[in-house]
Amino acid sequence: MKLFCLLWIPFFYLFWSSISSDEGLDSGGLWALLLGSIYAVVVFFFGPFIKEGGGFGYSRWLSISVDLVSVPALAPFVVFTLFLPFRVCRDVTRFTLLWLIPDMLIRIITWNVRNDPIQLILVPILRTAIAMGISGCIRLVIRGKVLGIITASLVLLALPFAASSCYWFFFCQRPREGFILLAITLTPMLLHCAFQLSKGFVKSVKANQ
C-alpha cells in the first residue's frame, strides 16, 4: 500500500505524458515541484487545517475535504491561474500532477503508523481523479462550445464534493455508496484519458497516410 501511495501519481504522470500531445512544461515543471513541496511542508508542520470532529458527521467530512482530498488537489489550479500572465506553464494537467507528488511523499511519513488502506490507496486515486477531471473540464471550456461549457461547469462543481464524499463513505464503512461515488469521481478522468488516446490515434493515422 505504501508503494502504491508512493508511485501512483508519478506513474500516472508518465502515462499521461506518453499519450499527451501537448508541449512540454519547460520551467513550469520545476515550479510545480518546488511549490508543491512548499505546500506539502506547510501542511506537514501546520496541518491539519480543520480539526477532525468526532464520529462521522459534517465536521469529519469537512476535514476530509480540506485536509485530505479536495483542497490539496485544487490548490495547484489556483497557483497555475496566478502563473498565467507570466506564461511560465502551458500544460495544466502535468503541472497539477507534478504538484501532487511531494505532498504524497510526505503523507506516507505521517500515515506510516496507521497503515490505513483508505488513506494510502484511495487518497492518491481521488486526488488524481480531481486533477484530471478538472483539467479536462478546463479544456472543454476553452473550446468555447455552449454544451461543453455547461457540462464542464456542472462537473467542476460536483467533482470535489463527490470525491470527498467517496472517502467519507468508505471511512464510515459504507462501501456500496463509496464505490458508487468512486465510479462517478473516476468517470471524468477516464473520459479525459480516452479522448486524449483517441486524439493521438487519429493523428498517428493521418501521419501514416
Secondary structure by P-SEA (a helix, b strand, c coil): cccccccaaaaaaaaaaaacccccccaaaaaaaaaaaaaaaaaaaccccccccccccaaaaaaaaccccccccaaaaaaaaaaccccccccaaaaaaaaaaaaaaaaaaaaccccccccccaaaaaaaaaaaaaaaaaaaaaaccaaaaaaaaaaaacaaaaaaaaaaaaaacaaaaaaaaaaaaaaaaaaaaaaaaaaaaaaaaaaac
